Amino acid sequence: MTTPAQYQHQLSELQLDESPTEGLTPAQAQEKLALLLETEKKLQEIERAINLDIQVVRSRYHARAAATMAGSSSRVLESNKHRVGSQARAEETEKLNAERDSKLTPLEEVKKQADEMLAKLAVTRQGLEKQIQAS
């Protein structure tokens, strides 16, 4: 699983060309559009990987929470293998949820950043496509 810092590094490596698109020749616009589409494809791959990692984290913690609620968690069972009360299970579930959220929050922040980059690229792409059609 890739860490949020690694995803952040991948996003920072993708330099978005924010230079103006007006006044480009049709050949320059085509070239810029091709580069933009390549960057967009890489961003979409990163976003898919982030979504997969988010799904993995959620499913792991869902399984752990289910085990806790069933009373089979090693933290919830006492040494003599008796089930502890619902208060202990609730505390364990709360702890698991906090742990899950602490892992999901950085991933979701990086995903939001990737979404914003994709939105900027979409606007630029539409402008270039209109410019190419007009020429």
Secondary structure by P-SEA (a helix, b strand, c coil): cccaaaaaaaaaaccccccccccccaaaaaaaaaaaaaaaaaaaaaaaaaaaaaaaaaaaaaaaaaaaaacccccccccccccccaaaaaaaaaaaaaaaaaaaaaaaaaaaaaaaaaaaaaaaaaaaaaaaaac
